[in-house]
């Protein structure tokens, strides 16, 4: 049997295959008013199609735990009942297709309040609908970015509570896995990296101080999440910066061990995002070695991401033990039915919706 189509069990949750939909922002929620941050029919159709397409786990885009935690005014959120109500529709639809509904909880930190990427993604002034970003230290992301307000210890604890409250809402909405977004230069990553964290209090300085927020958020989420369901964590395994203080793969391995002890069940291994000038060696499967090293040295299951485009490539990654799952982003945008095509190529049984499958089998 294809390794890619073997079920994977995390705690008591079994995911039917190793092809997962990576979280990808769609910038399609209402930016203001009572529908702010609320999932729309677009999100329902988009995520439902990937579940019907055969992905084993379907994860929402980065879903902000507070209004100021959005990357843009058009992001999804989960801090009120209306947002929870519409996300529940998505979770139910995903589950009806045999996939696991998952949600990524996030806070954008100093990279918040930007325009939609197809309009340039530039920082938005308050007059244009933006807001004041916050961060570990008053260090802007780029020359164009606003200088973030440095969070006080009390405000940090409010962020931790916001993650926990959003996790409670996610559970009530029917999600079966929750992921803490600790990557790509957003708030948690900005605390981890010495490139952006210049604090001298308990949340800065050495590795223990810089990793404190990540571990506190995970502990708070784990406390409200059922013991039988998994908590995932997305990491930037490296900042891709040389010659300056930064976050490295060595740091990630150390953090992975602590996350594992804190109750994280799988590490979703991405990279970069802390500095727009980072030099990234991009190529097919370029981030897979991070997942492989973390899995080997930290003893924590991992997900591999980054230019995984072909079924045989994905099969090799899982079958060789480099990662436990592969998370596809752009490739599942190009082809929502990629998992079914992969099953055909690898000799597995596609999990077509019955409404499609009986017709396809009949024609065959």
Secondary structure, DSSP 8 states (H G I E B T S, - for coil): --GGGS-EEETTEEES-SEEE-------SBSSSTTBT---HHHHHHHHHHHHTT-SEEEEEEEESSGGG-SBTTS-B-SSHHHHHHHHHHHHHHHHTT-EEEEEEE--GGG-SB--GGGT--B--GGGT----EESSS--SSTTS---EE--HHHHHHHHHHHHHHHHHHHHHT-SEEEEEE-TTSHHHHHH-TTT----STTSSSHHHHTHHHHHHHHHHHHHS-TTS-EEEEEES-----SSS---HHHHHHHHHHHHHHT--EEEEE---S-TT------TTTTHHHHHHHHHHH---EEE-SS---HHHHHHHHHTTS-SEEEESHHHHH-TTHHHHHHHHHT------HHHHHHHHHH-
